[in-house]
Amino acid sequence: MAVGKEIRTKIKSVENTKKITKAMEMVAASKMRKAQDRMRSSRPYSEKIVDLIGHFSQSNPEYRHPFMNDFPDAPNVGIIVISTDKGLCGGLNTNVFRHVLAKVQEAESKGKKVKAVAIGNKALSFLSRIDVEVLSSFVQVGDCPSPENVNAAIKAILDLYEKGQLEQVFIFSNKFVNTMKQDPISEVLLPLNSKDINPINNYTWDYVYEPESYELIDGLVLRYVETITHQALVENIASEQSARMVAMKAATDNAGNVIEELKLVYNKTRQAAITKELSEIVAGAAAV
């Protein structure tokens, strides 16, 4: 029964695959809880600083940080792309890359070049494939990325904007909604006077600075950019683990269905072989 042996080999192979996907599902579920806890613990701070910058961008400070200025004649557009280091997480990265590609095509149609920062192996590979210049990268992010490493990765693109070489800086990542849903987002990171930065409360503030406005503004603006980038990264990590858990559960269920189908085929093949042997025996006995 050569055919039966091949089917048994396939069944064994699919069973081994099912064990792997089940283990990966359990690991992702464990990491997902921790990633969600880290994400939720950092959300209040990031939301508060967004609210503060939203009011601040509507005020009239005596000192303006370069991040608050527009550079419409700049020859370049900056993007920060956040992805996963590993695959097997469904269409998580693909959905983000679709937005990135649309922005790259839009910038190139206006005659501008795109400068990028890649966070995650998949982002670095994607940007290399579409021939976008990568200023810096941060790969092998891990489950608990260090803010210092994130800040070091984005420093190159911030310096370029400060010199007036970038018209805008966009950030692309996934926002965690729930375990079953992760939304790809595209946000304007710079300039800070963008209409995309809306305070939570619909009122405006004016500020008194002590000791010096430029010292406070420089620190606040830089902290805002770093916080938004780090929050986007931890949201993406939580989204990654959720998407991987769902994808591996689907793979495990599909493997189970394939095994059932192969067993049915094997039993039919085995029964057909037995029936054939019995028919040959009966025919031989009748001939005698």
C-alpha positions in Angstrom: 0.0 0.0 0.0 2.4 2.7 -1.3 -0.5 5.2 -1.5 -1.5 4.5 2.1 2.0 5.0 3.3 2.2 8.4 1.6 -1.0 9.4 3.2 0.2 8.3 6.7 3.4 10.3 6.1 1.3 13.4 5.3 -0.9 12.9 8.4 2.2 12.7 10.5 3.7 15.9 8.9 0.5 17.8 9.5 0.2 16.6 13.1 3.7 17.9 13.7 2.8 21.2 12.2 -0.3 21.4 14.4 1.8 20.9 17.5 4.1 23.8 16.5 1.2 26.2 15.7 -0.6 25.2 19.0 2.6 25.9 20.9 3.1 29.3 19.1 -0.6 30.2 19.9 0.0 29.5 23.6 3.2 31.5 23.7 1.6 34.4 21.8 -1.3 34.4 24.3 1.1 34.6 27.2 3.1 37.4 25.7 -0.1 39.2 24.6 -1.3 39.8 28.1 2.0 41.3 29.2 2.2 43.5 26.1 -1.3 44.7 26.6 -0.5 45.6 30.3 2.5 47.6 29.2 0.5 49.3 26.4 -2.3 50.3 28.8 0.0 51.5 31.5 1.7 54.0 29.1 -1.5 55.2 27.4 -2.5 57.8 30.1 0.8 59.6 29.8 0.9 59.7 26.0 -2.8 60.9 25.9 -2.0 63.6 28.4 1.1 64.9 26.5 -1.0 64.9 23.2 -3.6 67.0 25.0 -0.9 69.3 26.3 0.8 69.7 22.9 -2.6 70.2 21.2 -3.3 73.2 23.4 0.2 74.4 23.1 0.2 74.3 19.3 -2.8 76.7 19.5 -1.2 79.2 21.8 1.2 82.0 20.8 4.6 81.3 22.5 7.3 83.9 22.2 9.7 81.1 21.1 9.0 78.6 18.4 10.8 75.3 18.2 11.8 74.2 14.7 9.4 71.3 15.1 6.6 73.8 15.1 7.6 75.4 11.8 6.4 74.4 8.3 8.8 73.7 5.5 6.6 73.5 2.4 9.5 73.9 0.0 11.6 71.1 1.6 12.7 68.6 -1.0 11.9 65.5 1.1 9.2 63.8 3.1 10.0 61.7 6.2 8.3 58.5 7.3 8.7 56.3 10.4 7.5 52.8 9.8 6.9 50.4 12.7 6.5 46.7 12.0 7.2 43.4 13.6 10.5 41.5 13.6 8.9 38.2 12.8 6.1 37.0 10.6 3.2 34.6 11.1 0.9 37.4 12.3 -1.6 37.5 9.5 -2.0 40.7 7.5 -0.7 43.0 10.3 2.3 44.3 8.5 0.7 44.2 5.0 -2.0 46.6 6.1 0.5 49.1 7.3 2.8 48.7 4.3 -0.2 49.5 2.0 -0.5 52.9 3.7 3.3 53.5 3.5 3.3 52.7 -0.2 0.4 55.1 -0.9 2.3 57.9 0.9 5.6 57.1 -0.9 3.8 57.3 -4.3 2.0 60.5 -3.3 5.3 62.1 -2.3 7.1 61.0 -5.5 4.2 62.3 -7.6 5.0 65.8 -6.1 8.6 65.5 -7.0 9.8 64.9 -3.4 12.1 62.1 -2.1 11.2 60.0 0.9 13.6 59.5 3.8 12.6 56.7 6.2 13.3 55.2 9.7 12.6 51.5 10.0 11.6 50.0 13.3 11.3 46.2 12.9 12.9 43.7 10.5 9.8 43.6 8.2 9.8 47.4 7.8 13.5 47.4 6.9 13.0 44.7 4.3 9.9 46.4 2.8 11.6 49.8 2.5 14.6 48.2 0.9 12.4 46.4 -1.7 10.6 49.7 -2.7 13.9 51.5 -2.9 13.3 54.1 -0.1 16.4 55.6 1.6 16.6 54.3 5.2 18.3 56.9 7.5 18.4 54.5 10.5 16.8 51.4 11.7 16.0 49.6 15.0 15.6 45.8 14.6 15.3 42.9 17.1 13.0 45.2 19.1 11.9 42.5 21.6 8.9 42.4 23.8 9.9 45.4 26.0 11.7 48.0 23.9 14.0 50.5 25.6 12.9 54.1 25.0 16.6 55.0 24.6 16.9 52.7 21.6 13.8 54.1 20.0 14.9 57.7 20.6 18.3 56.9 19.0 16.6 55.4 16.0 14.4 58.4 15.2 17.2 61.0 16.0 18.4 61.1 12.3 15.0 62.0 10.9 14.4 64.6 13.6 17.7 66.3 12.9 16.8 66.4 9.2 13.5 68.0 9.9 15.1 70.6 12.3 17.4 71.6 9.4 14.4 72.2 7.2 15.1 69.3 4.8 11.7 67.6 5.4 8.3 68.9 4.6 6.5 66.6 7.0 7.2 63.5 9.1 4.6 60.7 9.2 4.5 57.7 11.5 2.9 54.4 10.4 2.1 51.6 12.8 -0.8 49.5 14.2 -3.2 50.7 16.9 -4.5 48.0 19.3 -8.3 48.0 19.5 -9.0 44.6 20.9 -7.7 41.0 20.6 -9.5 40.5 17.3 -9.0 44.0 15.8 -5.8 46.0 15.1 -6.1 49.2 13.0 -3.3 50.4 10.7 -2.7 54.1 11.4 -0.9 56.9 9.5 -0.3 60.1 11.6 1.5 63.4 11.1 4.2 63.5 13.7 5.8 66.8 12.5 5.1 69.8 12.3 3.4 70.2 15.6 1.1 72.9 14.4 -0.6 70.4 12.1 -4.4 70.2 12.2 -4.0 66.5 13.0 -3.0 67.3 16.6 -6.3 67.9 18.3 -6.5 68.5 22.1 -9.0 66.3 23.9 -10.7 69.3 25.5 -12.1 72.0 23.2 -10.6 75.0 24.9 -7.3 76.9 24.5 -4.6 77.8 26.9 -1.9 80.5 27.1 1.2 79.8 29.2 3.6 81.6 31.5 7.1 80.1 31.2 9.5 79.8 34.1 12.5 80.1 33.9 12.9 80.4 30.2 10.4 79.5 27.4 13.0 78.0 25.1 14.2 75.5 27.7 10.8 74.3 28.5 9.5 74.2 25.0 12.6 72.3 23.7 12.2 69.7 26.4 8.5 69.4 26.0 8.4 69.1 22.2 11.2 66.5 22.1 9.5 64.5 24.8 6.2 64.6 22.8 7.8 63.2 19.7 9.6 60.5 21.6 6.5 59.5 23.6 4.3 59.3 20.5 6.9 57.1 18.8 7.4 54.8 21.8 3.6 54.5 22.4 3.1 53.6 18.7 5.8 50.8 19.1 4.2 49.3 22.3 0.8 49.4 20.6 2.3 47.6 17.6 3.8 44.9 19.9 0.5 44.3 21.6 -1.2 44.1 18.1 1.5 41.7 16.9 1.0 39.2 19.7 -2.8 39.4 19.4 -2.7 38.9 15.6 -0.2 36.0 16.0 -2.4 34.3 18.5 -5.4 34.5 16.2 -3.4 33.4 13.2 -1.9 30.4 15.0 -5.3 29.4 16.3 -6.7 29.5 12.8 -3.7 27.5 11.6 -4.2 24.9 14.3 -7.9 24.5 13.5 -7.1 24.2 9.8 -4.4 21.6 10.5 -7.0 19.6 12.5 -9.4 19.8 9.5 -6.7 18.6 7.1 -5.8 15.7 9.4 -9.5 14.6 9.5 -9.7 14.8 5.7 -6.5 12.8 5.2 -7.7 10.1 7.7 -10.9 9.8 5.7 -8.9 9.5 2.4 -6.6 6.9 4.1 -9.5 4.8 5.4 -11.2 4.9 2.0 -7.9 3.9 0.3 -7.3 1.1 2.8 -10.9 -0.2 2.4 -10.5 -0.2 -1.4 -7.3 -2.2 -1.1 -8.9 -4.7 1.2 -11.9 -5.0 -1.1 -9.6 -5.6 -4.1 -7.7 -8.3 -2.3 -10.9 -10.1 -1.3 -12.2 -9.9 -4.8 -9.0 -11.4 -6.1 -9.2 -14.2 -3.6 -12.8 -15.0 -4.4 -12.1 -14.9 -8.2 -9.1 -17.3 -7.7 -11.2 -19.7 -5.6 -14.0 -19.6 -8.3 -11.5 -20.4 -11.0 -10.2 -23.4 -9.1 
